[in-house]
């Protein structure tokens, strides 16, 4: 009987603790909703007082949200590279644009050498070429004193920038992928 009372008392303490923590969470959520509601009401009042300012802020926030939702991932880059390679296979080698060939081959080489580094910056993505394979453990690849400042490293080794669902440098280099400019230069030299 006594052990049963002890067990019941222990269970009662546990349930009261759970009830207290549950009520505290409910109170916290109510306070949070009340705070956000007051912020929203103040924002609507300010929007009525200065509509141009609120339009600019809303457009900026909308653009940032769109950039975040359409930020290309590393997998997207691999898929785009596969699609572009397939697109280039369908065109005869004699009319390939040299810039398009170089763009695809350099990115493929970086991937094969494990020197391809993808950086997600929330609103946009960067692809940077590493100086070494990420698994290399030589002294110059490990010592922080020998590495350049991160901003300088990104600036000097930037391969591509991804934003709004596109890879800017890759798209630019593949714009006229089926026009061999060397042919037109040779035609101009032959006719003169």
Residue pairs with C-beta under 8 A, 6 or more apart in sequence:
43 54
46 53
46 54
47 54
64 123
66 164
67 123
67 124
67 163
67 164
68 122
68 123
70 163
70 164
70 165
71 120
71 122
71 123
71 124
71 125
71 162
71 163
72 80
72 125
72 162
72 163
72 165
72 166
72 167
73 118
73 120
73 125
74 118
74 125
76 162
76 165
77 118
77 125
77 127
77 160
77 162
77 167
78 111
80 167
80 170
81 104
81 107
81 108
81 111
81 170
84 100
84 104
84 170
84 174
84 177
85 104
85 108
87 174
87 177
88 96
88 100
88 101
88 104
88 177
91 177
91 178
94 180
95 178
95 179
95 180
95 183
96 177
96 178
96 180
97 174
97 176
97 177
97 178
97 179
97 180
97 181
98 180
98 181
98 182
99 173
99 174
100 173
100 174
100 176
100 177
102 173
103 169
103 170
103 173
103 174
104 174
106 159
107 116
107 127
107 159
107 160
107 170
110 116
110 129
110 159
113 133
114 133
114 134
114 135
115 129
115 130
115 131
115 132
115 133
115 134
116 127
116 129
116 130
116 159
117 127
117 128
117 129
117 130
117 134
118 125
118 126
118 127
119 125
119 126
119 127
119 128
119 154
123 163
124 161
124 162
124 163
125 161
125 162
125 163
126 154
126 158
126 160
126 161
126 162
127 158
127 159
127 160
127 161
127 162
127 167
128 153
128 154
128 157
128 158
128 159
129 157
129 159
130 157
131 141
131 157
132 138
132 140
132 141
139 146
140 146
147 153
148 156
159 169
160 167
160 168
160 169
160 170
161 167
161 168
161 169
162 168
